[in-house]
Amino acid sequence: MPAAPAPEADRPAAADDAAPAGLRERKKRATRHALRLAALRLVAERGVDAVTTDEIAAAADVSVRTFFNYFASKEDALVGNDPTLGETLVAELVERPADEPPLESLRAVLTSYARSAPLDGEVWRLRMRVVEANPHLLPALHGASAQLERRITAAVAERLDVDPVTDPYPRLVVAVAIAAVRAATQHSGATGFARPLDTIVGEYFDALAAGLPAPAPRSGGGPARTGAGRVPGPGRA
Protein backbone atom coordinates (compact mmCIF):
# COMPACT_ATOMS: atom_id res chain seq x y z
CA MET A 1 0.00 0.00 0.00
CA PRO A 2 1.40 3.49 -0.85
CA ALA A 3 2.65 5.56 2.06
CA ALA A 4 0.43 8.36 3.26
CA PRO A 5 1.35 11.81 1.92
CA ALA A 6 4.00 13.56 3.98
CA PRO A 7 2.93 16.63 5.98
CA GLU A 8 3.36 19.84 4.02
CA ALA A 9 6.34 21.03 6.07
CA ASP A 10 8.19 17.74 5.74
CA ARG A 11 7.13 16.64 2.25
CA PRO A 12 10.15 15.61 0.15
CA ALA A 13 11.03 17.43 -3.04
CA ALA A 14 9.74 14.54 -5.17
CA ALA A 15 6.28 14.99 -3.67
CA ASP A 16 6.43 18.71 -4.43
CA ASP A 17 7.28 17.86 -8.04
CA ALA A 18 4.41 15.39 -8.20
CA ALA A 19 1.78 17.80 -6.91
CA PRO A 20 1.65 20.00 -10.06
CA ALA A 21 1.54 16.86 -12.22
CA GLY A 22 -1.44 15.58 -10.23
CA LEU A 23 -3.19 18.93 -10.64
CA ARG A 24 -2.54 18.87 -14.39
CA GLU A 25 -4.03 15.39 -14.66
CA ARG A 26 -7.13 16.48 -12.77
CA LYS A 27 -7.52 19.47 -15.07
CA LYS A 28 -7.14 17.22 -18.11
CA ARG A 29 -9.77 14.84 -16.81
CA ALA A 30 -12.09 17.77 -16.08
CA THR A 31 -11.63 19.16 -19.60
CA ARG A 32 -12.20 15.74 -21.19
CA HIS A 33 -15.35 15.27 -19.11
CA ALA A 34 -16.65 18.75 -19.99
CA LEU A 35 -16.13 18.11 -23.70
CA ARG A 36 -17.75 14.68 -23.59
CA LEU A 37 -20.73 15.97 -21.62
CA ALA A 38 -21.16 18.93 -24.00
CA ALA A 39 -21.05 16.61 -27.02
CA LEU A 40 -23.60 14.22 -25.55
CA ARG A 41 -25.96 16.98 -24.45
CA LEU A 42 -25.90 18.69 -27.85
CA VAL A 43 -26.26 15.47 -29.84
CA ALA A 44 -29.06 14.20 -27.59
CA GLU A 45 -30.91 17.45 -28.28
CA ARG A 46 -30.20 17.90 -32.00
CA GLY A 47 -28.83 14.68 -33.46
CA VAL A 48 -25.31 13.76 -34.56
CA ASP A 49 -25.35 15.45 -37.96
CA ALA A 50 -26.67 18.75 -36.58
CA VAL A 51 -23.77 19.27 -34.17
CA THR A 52 -20.26 20.39 -35.09
CA THR A 53 -17.00 20.10 -33.20
CA ASP A 54 -16.88 23.90 -33.09
CA GLU A 55 -20.19 23.94 -31.22
CA ILE A 56 -19.02 21.25 -28.81
CA ALA A 57 -15.84 23.19 -28.05
CA ALA A 58 -17.80 26.40 -27.54
CA ALA A 59 -20.24 24.68 -25.18
CA ALA A 60 -17.29 23.43 -23.11
CA ASP A 61 -15.66 26.88 -23.25
CA VAL A 62 -12.50 25.67 -24.98
CA SER A 63 -10.99 26.07 -28.44
CA VAL A 64 -11.52 23.66 -31.31
CA ARG A 65 -7.80 22.90 -31.13
CA THR A 66 -8.26 21.85 -27.52
CA PHE A 67 -11.13 19.58 -28.56
CA PHE A 68 -8.84 17.72 -30.96
CA ASN A 69 -6.17 17.45 -28.27
CA TYR A 70 -8.61 15.18 -26.43
CA PHE A 71 -10.71 13.51 -29.12
CA ALA A 72 -9.99 12.36 -32.65
CA SER A 73 -13.53 13.08 -33.83
CA LYS A 74 -17.05 13.93 -32.75
CA GLU A 75 -17.84 10.20 -32.61
CA ASP A 76 -14.85 9.63 -30.33
CA ALA A 77 -16.20 12.23 -27.91
CA LEU A 78 -19.55 10.46 -27.88
CA VAL A 79 -18.56 6.81 -27.48
CA GLY A 80 -14.77 6.52 -27.24
CA ASN A 81 -12.80 5.32 -24.22
CA ASP A 82 -10.30 7.35 -22.26
CA PRO A 83 -7.05 6.72 -24.21
CA THR A 84 -5.14 6.09 -20.99
CA LEU A 85 -7.58 3.41 -19.78
CA GLY A 86 -5.87 0.47 -21.46
CA GLU A 87 -2.44 1.57 -20.28
CA THR A 88 -3.71 2.04 -16.73
CA LEU A 89 -5.40 -1.37 -16.54
CA VAL A 90 -2.43 -3.19 -18.07
CA ALA A 91 -0.01 -1.48 -15.67
CA GLU A 92 -2.12 -2.57 -12.70
CA LEU A 93 -2.43 -6.09 -14.09
CA VAL A 94 1.34 -6.40 -14.37
CA GLU A 95 1.62 -5.59 -10.65
CA ARG A 96 -0.67 -8.42 -9.57
CA PRO A 97 0.96 -11.55 -8.01
CA ALA A 98 2.38 -13.80 -10.72
CA ASP A 99 0.68 -16.92 -9.32
CA GLU A 100 -2.75 -15.30 -9.00
CA PRO A 101 -5.44 -16.86 -11.24
CA PRO A 102 -6.10 -14.56 -14.23
CA LEU A 103 -9.79 -14.07 -13.45
CA GLU A 104 -8.91 -13.02 -9.89
CA SER A 105 -6.32 -10.57 -11.21
CA LEU A 106 -8.84 -9.09 -13.64
CA ARG A 107 -11.41 -8.84 -10.89
CA ALA A 108 -8.99 -6.92 -8.67
CA VAL A 109 -7.94 -4.55 -11.44
CA LEU A 110 -11.42 -3.88 -12.82
CA THR A 111 -13.01 -3.51 -9.39
CA SER A 112 -10.29 -1.06 -8.41
CA TYR A 113 -10.95 0.94 -11.56
CA ALA A 114 -14.70 0.98 -10.89
CA ARG A 115 -13.99 2.26 -7.39
CA SER A 116 -11.62 5.02 -8.53
CA ALA A 117 -13.70 6.14 -11.51
CA PRO A 118 -17.36 6.00 -10.44
CA LEU A 119 -20.05 6.29 -13.08
CA ASP A 120 -21.31 9.71 -14.04
CA GLY A 121 -25.05 9.12 -14.21
CA GLU A 122 -25.76 11.90 -16.68
CA VAL A 123 -23.00 10.82 -19.08
CA TRP A 124 -24.16 7.20 -18.94
CA ARG A 125 -27.82 8.04 -19.56
CA LEU A 126 -27.02 10.47 -22.37
CA ARG A 127 -24.67 8.00 -24.05
CA MET A 128 -27.30 5.26 -24.01
CA ARG A 129 -29.88 7.70 -25.38
CA VAL A 130 -27.54 8.93 -28.12
CA VAL A 131 -26.49 5.44 -29.22
CA GLU A 132 -30.10 4.23 -29.26
CA ALA A 133 -31.11 7.18 -31.44
CA ASN A 134 -28.03 6.88 -33.67
CA PRO A 135 -27.30 3.16 -34.21
CA HIS A 136 -24.55 3.97 -36.71
CA LEU A 137 -22.44 4.83 -33.64
CA LEU A 138 -22.49 1.20 -32.51
CA PRO A 139 -19.44 0.14 -34.60
CA ALA A 140 -17.37 2.92 -32.99
CA LEU A 141 -18.62 1.92 -29.53
CA HIS A 142 -17.80 -1.74 -30.11
CA GLY A 143 -14.47 -0.83 -31.72
CA ALA A 144 -13.37 1.08 -28.63
CA SER A 145 -14.28 -1.90 -26.44
CA ALA A 146 -12.52 -4.36 -28.75
CA GLN A 147 -9.33 -2.30 -28.73
CA LEU A 148 -9.34 -2.29 -24.93
CA GLU A 149 -9.91 -6.06 -24.83
CA ARG A 150 -6.99 -6.67 -27.21
CA ARG A 151 -4.59 -4.75 -24.99
CA ILE A 152 -5.66 -6.58 -21.86
CA THR A 153 -5.64 -9.94 -23.67
CA ALA A 154 -2.04 -9.39 -24.74
CA ALA A 155 -1.08 -8.62 -21.13
CA VAL A 156 -2.82 -11.75 -19.81
CA ALA A 157 -1.17 -13.89 -22.48
CA GLU A 158 2.23 -12.50 -21.54
CA ARG A 159 1.63 -13.28 -17.86
CA LEU A 160 0.67 -16.86 -18.76
CA ASP A 161 3.45 -17.20 -21.35
CA VAL A 162 1.05 -18.39 -24.04
CA ASP A 163 0.33 -17.28 -27.60
CA PRO A 164 -2.90 -15.24 -27.64
CA VAL A 165 -3.43 -16.13 -31.30
CA THR A 166 -3.40 -19.92 -30.88
CA ASP A 167 -4.46 -20.25 -27.24
CA PRO A 168 -8.10 -19.19 -26.67
CA TYR A 169 -7.80 -18.80 -22.89
CA PRO A 170 -6.49 -15.19 -22.66
CA ARG A 171 -9.11 -13.89 -25.07
CA LEU A 172 -11.88 -15.82 -23.35
CA VAL A 173 -11.06 -14.82 -19.78
CA VAL A 174 -10.73 -11.15 -20.74
CA ALA A 175 -13.97 -11.21 -22.73
CA VAL A 176 -15.78 -12.74 -19.76
CA ALA A 177 -14.33 -10.17 -17.34
CA ILE A 178 -15.18 -7.22 -19.58
CA ALA A 179 -18.69 -8.61 -20.12
CA ALA A 180 -19.15 -8.81 -16.34
CA VAL A 181 -18.18 -5.15 -15.96
CA ARG A 182 -20.42 -4.14 -18.85
CA ALA A 183 -23.38 -6.00 -17.34
CA ALA A 184 -22.66 -4.52 -13.91
CA THR A 185 -22.59 -1.04 -15.45
CA GLN A 186 -25.94 -1.62 -17.14
CA HIS A 187 -27.34 -2.96 -13.86
CA SER A 188 -26.11 0.14 -12.04
CA GLY A 189 -27.72 2.46 -14.57
CA ALA A 190 -30.99 0.52 -14.62
CA THR A 191 -31.26 0.75 -10.83
CA GLY A 192 -30.57 4.47 -10.69
CA PHE A 193 -26.92 4.20 -9.54
CA ALA A 194 -28.20 3.40 -6.06
CA ARG A 195 -25.12 1.39 -5.07
CA PRO A 196 -21.41 1.80 -5.79
CA LEU A 197 -20.38 0.31 -9.12
CA ASP A 198 -17.42 -1.56 -7.62
CA THR A 199 -19.81 -3.38 -5.26
CA ILE A 200 -21.92 -4.56 -8.19
CA VAL A 201 -18.84 -5.52 -10.21
CA GLY A 202 -17.70 -7.64 -7.25
CA GLU A 203 -21.08 -9.38 -7.13
CA TYR A 204 -20.91 -10.22 -10.81
CA PHE A 205 -17.44 -11.71 -10.39
CA ASP A 206 -18.75 -13.68 -7.39
CA ALA A 207 -21.42 -15.15 -9.66
CA LEU A 208 -18.78 -16.06 -12.25
CA ALA A 209 -16.59 -17.73 -9.63
CA ALA A 210 -19.59 -19.76 -8.44
CA GLY A 211 -20.28 -21.05 -11.95
CA LEU A 212 -23.22 -18.72 -12.67
CA PRO A 213 -25.86 -20.58 -10.65
CA ALA A 214 -29.37 -19.45 -11.53
CA PRO A 215 -31.01 -17.23 -8.88
CA ALA A 216 -34.18 -18.24 -7.09
CA PRO A 217 -37.30 -16.91 -8.87
CA ARG A 218 -39.11 -13.90 -7.53
CA SER A 219 -42.14 -14.47 -5.30
CA GLY A 220 -45.04 -15.89 -7.24
CA GLY A 221 -42.77 -17.26 -9.93
CA GLY A 222 -43.02 -20.88 -8.87
CA PRO A 223 -41.09 -23.03 -6.44
CA ALA A 224 -37.52 -21.96 -5.78
CA ARG A 225 -34.91 -24.41 -6.94
CA THR A 226 -32.20 -25.35 -4.53
CA GLY A 227 -28.72 -26.70 -5.01
CA ALA A 228 -25.36 -26.92 -3.37
CA GLY A 229 -23.25 -23.84 -3.81
CA ARG A 230 -26.15 -21.64 -4.92
CA VAL A 231 -25.49 -17.95 -4.43
CA PRO A 232 -27.78 -14.95 -4.95
CA GLY A 233 -27.68 -13.47 -8.42
CA PRO A 234 -25.90 -10.13 -8.89
CA GLY A 235 -27.68 -7.38 -7.04
CA ARG A 236 -29.86 -9.76 -5.02
CA ALA A 237 -29.74 -9.85 -1.26
C-alpha positions as CSV (number, residue, x, y, z in Angstrom):
1,M,0.0,0.0,0.0
2,P,1.4,3.5,-0.9
3,A,2.7,5.6,2.1
4,A,0.4,8.4,3.3
5,P,1.3,11.8,1.9
6,A,4.0,13.6,4.0
7,P,2.9,16.6,6.0
8,E,3.4,19.8,4.0
9,A,6.3,21.0,6.1
10,D,8.2,17.7,5.7
11,R,7.1,16.6,2.2
12,P,10.1,15.6,0.2
13,A,11.0,17.4,-3.0
14,A,9.7,14.5,-5.2
15,A,6.3,15.0,-3.7
16,D,6.4,18.7,-4.4
17,D,7.3,17.9,-8.0
18,A,4.4,15.4,-8.2
19,A,1.8,17.8,-6.9
20,P,1.6,20.0,-10.1
21,A,1.5,16.9,-12.2
22,G,-1.4,15.6,-10.2
23,L,-3.2,18.9,-10.6
24,R,-2.5,18.9,-14.4
25,E,-4.0,15.4,-14.7
26,R,-7.1,16.5,-12.8
27,K,-7.5,19.5,-15.1
28,K,-7.1,17.2,-18.1
29,R,-9.8,14.8,-16.8
30,A,-12.1,17.8,-16.1
31,T,-11.6,19.2,-19.6
32,R,-12.2,15.7,-21.2
33,H,-15.3,15.3,-19.1
34,A,-16.7,18.7,-20.0
35,L,-16.1,18.1,-23.7
36,R,-17.8,14.7,-23.6
37,L,-20.7,16.0,-21.6
38,A,-21.2,18.9,-24.0
39,A,-21.0,16.6,-27.0
40,L,-23.6,14.2,-25.5
41,R,-26.0,17.0,-24.5
42,L,-25.9,18.7,-27.8
43,V,-26.3,15.5,-29.8
44,A,-29.1,14.2,-27.6
45,E,-30.9,17.4,-28.3
46,R,-30.2,17.9,-32.0
47,G,-28.8,14.7,-33.5
48,V,-25.3,13.8,-34.6
49,D,-25.3,15.4,-38.0
50,A,-26.7,18.7,-36.6
51,V,-23.8,19.3,-34.2
52,T,-20.3,20.4,-35.1
53,T,-17.0,20.1,-33.2
54,D,-16.9,23.9,-33.1
55,E,-20.2,23.9,-31.2
56,I,-19.0,21.2,-28.8
57,A,-15.8,23.2,-28.1
58,A,-17.8,26.4,-27.5
59,A,-20.2,24.7,-25.2
60,A,-17.3,23.4,-23.1
61,D,-15.7,26.9,-23.2
62,V,-12.5,25.7,-25.0
63,S,-11.0,26.1,-28.4
64,V,-11.5,23.7,-31.3
65,R,-7.8,22.9,-31.1
66,T,-8.3,21.8,-27.5
67,F,-11.1,19.6,-28.6
68,F,-8.8,17.7,-31.0
69,N,-6.2,17.4,-28.3
70,Y,-8.6,15.2,-26.4
71,F,-10.7,13.5,-29.1
72,A,-10.0,12.4,-32.6
73,S,-13.5,13.1,-33.8
74,K,-17.0,13.9,-32.7
75,E,-17.8,10.2,-32.6
76,D,-14.9,9.6,-30.3
77,A,-16.2,12.2,-27.9
78,L,-19.5,10.5,-27.9
79,V,-18.6,6.8,-27.5
80,G,-14.8,6.5,-27.2
81,N,-12.8,5.3,-24.2
82,D,-10.3,7.4,-22.3
83,P,-7.1,6.7,-24.2
84,T,-5.1,6.1,-21.0
85,L,-7.6,3.4,-19.8
86,G,-5.9,0.5,-21.5
87,E,-2.4,1.6,-20.3
88,T,-3.7,2.0,-16.7
89,L,-5.4,-1.4,-16.5
90,V,-2.4,-3.2,-18.1
91,A,0.0,-1.5,-15.7
92,E,-2.1,-2.6,-12.7
93,L,-2.4,-6.1,-14.1
94,V,1.3,-6.4,-14.4
95,E,1.6,-5.6,-10.7
96,R,-0.7,-8.4,-9.6
97,P,1.0,-11.5,-8.0
98,A,2.4,-13.8,-10.7
99,D,0.7,-16.9,-9.3
100,E,-2.8,-15.3,-9.0
101,P,-5.4,-16.9,-11.2
102,P,-6.1,-14.6,-14.2
103,L,-9.8,-14.1,-13.4
104,E,-8.9,-13.0,-9.9
105,S,-6.3,-10.6,-11.2
106,L,-8.8,-9.1,-13.6
107,R,-11.4,-8.8,-10.9
108,A,-9.0,-6.9,-8.7
109,V,-7.9,-4.5,-11.4
110,L,-11.4,-3.9,-12.8
111,T,-13.0,-3.5,-9.4
112,S,-10.3,-1.1,-8.4
113,Y,-10.9,0.9,-11.6
114,A,-14.7,1.0,-10.9
115,R,-14.0,2.3,-7.4
116,S,-11.6,5.0,-8.5
117,A,-13.7,6.1,-11.5
118,P,-17.4,6.0,-10.4
119,L,-20.0,6.3,-13.1
120,D,-21.3,9.7,-14.0
121,G,-25.0,9.1,-14.2
122,E,-25.8,11.9,-16.7
123,V,-23.0,10.8,-19.1
124,W,-24.2,7.2,-18.9
125,R,-27.8,8.0,-19.6
126,L,-27.0,10.5,-22.4
127,R,-24.7,8.0,-24.1
128,M,-27.3,5.3,-24.0
129,R,-29.9,7.7,-25.4
130,V,-27.5,8.9,-28.1
131,V,-26.5,5.4,-29.2
132,E,-30.1,4.2,-29.3
133,A,-31.1,7.2,-31.4
134,N,-28.0,6.9,-33.7
135,P,-27.3,3.2,-34.2
136,H,-24.6,4.0,-36.7
137,L,-22.4,4.8,-33.6
138,L,-22.5,1.2,-32.5
139,P,-19.4,0.1,-34.6
140,A,-17.4,2.9,-33.0
141,L,-18.6,1.9,-29.5
142,H,-17.8,-1.7,-30.1
143,G,-14.5,-0.8,-31.7
144,A,-13.4,1.1,-28.6
145,S,-14.3,-1.9,-26.4
146,A,-12.5,-4.4,-28.8
147,Q,-9.3,-2.3,-28.7
148,L,-9.3,-2.3,-24.9
149,E,-9.9,-6.1,-24.8
150,R,-7.0,-6.7,-27.2
151,R,-4.6,-4.7,-25.0
152,I,-5.7,-6.6,-21.9
153,T,-5.6,-9.9,-23.7
154,A,-2.0,-9.4,-24.7
155,A,-1.1,-8.6,-21.1
156,V,-2.8,-11.8,-19.8
157,A,-1.2,-13.9,-22.5
158,E,2.2,-12.5,-21.5
159,R,1.6,-13.3,-17.9
160,L,0.7,-16.9,-18.8
161,D,3.4,-17.2,-21.3
162,V,1.1,-18.4,-24.0
163,D,0.3,-17.3,-27.6
164,P,-2.9,-15.2,-27.6
165,V,-3.4,-16.1,-31.3
166,T,-3.4,-19.9,-30.9
167,D,-4.5,-20.3,-27.2
168,P,-8.1,-19.2,-26.7
169,Y,-7.8,-18.8,-22.9
170,P,-6.5,-15.2,-22.7
171,R,-9.1,-13.9,-25.1
172,L,-11.9,-15.8,-23.4
173,V,-11.1,-14.8,-19.8
174,V,-10.7,-11.2,-20.7
175,A,-14.0,-11.2,-22.7
176,V,-15.8,-12.7,-19.8
177,A,-14.3,-10.2,-17.3
178,I,-15.2,-7.2,-19.6
179,A,-18.7,-8.6,-20.1
180,A,-19.1,-8.8,-16.3
181,V,-18.2,-5.1,-16.0
182,R,-20.4,-4.1,-18.8
183,A,-23.4,-6.0,-17.3
184,A,-22.7,-4.5,-13.9
185,T,-22.6,-1.0,-15.4
186,Q,-25.9,-1.6,-17.1
187,H,-27.3,-3.0,-13.9
188,S,-26.1,0.1,-12.0
189,G,-27.7,2.5,-14.6
190,A,-31.0,0.5,-14.6
191,T,-31.3,0.7,-10.8
192,G,-30.6,4.5,-10.7
193,F,-26.9,4.2,-9.5
194,A,-28.2,3.4,-6.1
195,R,-25.1,1.4,-5.1
196,P,-21.4,1.8,-5.8
197,L,-20.4,0.3,-9.1
198,D,-17.4,-1.6,-7.6
199,T,-19.8,-3.4,-5.3
200,I,-21.9,-4.6,-8.2
201,V,-18.8,-5.5,-10.2
202,G,-17.7,-7.6,-7.3
203,E,-21.1,-9.4,-7.1
204,Y,-20.9,-10.2,-10.8
205,F,-17.4,-11.7,-10.4
206,D,-18.7,-13.7,-7.4
207,A,-21.4,-15.2,-9.7
208,L,-18.8,-16.1,-12.3
209,A,-16.6,-17.7,-9.6
210,A,-19.6,-19.8,-8.4
211,G,-20.3,-21.0,-11.9
212,L,-23.2,-18.7,-12.7
213,P,-25.9,-20.6,-10.7
214,A,-29.4,-19.5,-11.5
215,P,-31.0,-17.2,-8.9
216,A,-34.2,-18.2,-7.1
217,P,-37.3,-16.9,-8.9
218,R,-39.1,-13.9,-7.5
219,S,-42.1,-14.5,-5.3
220,G,-45.0,-15.9,-7.2
221,G,-42.8,-17.3,-9.9
222,G,-43.0,-20.9,-8.9
223,P,-41.1,-23.0,-6.4
224,A,-37.5,-22.0,-5.8
225,R,-34.9,-24.4,-6.9
226,T,-32.2,-25.4,-4.5
227,G,-28.7,-26.7,-5.0
228,A,-25.4,-26.9,-3.4
229,G,-23.2,-23.8,-3.8
230,R,-26.1,-21.6,-4.9
231,V,-25.5,-18.0,-4.4
232,P,-27.8,-15.0,-4.9
233,G,-27.7,-13.5,-8.4
234,P,-25.9,-10.1,-8.9
235,G,-27.7,-7.4,-7.0
236,R,-29.9,-9.8,-5.0
237,A,-29.7,-9.9,-1.3
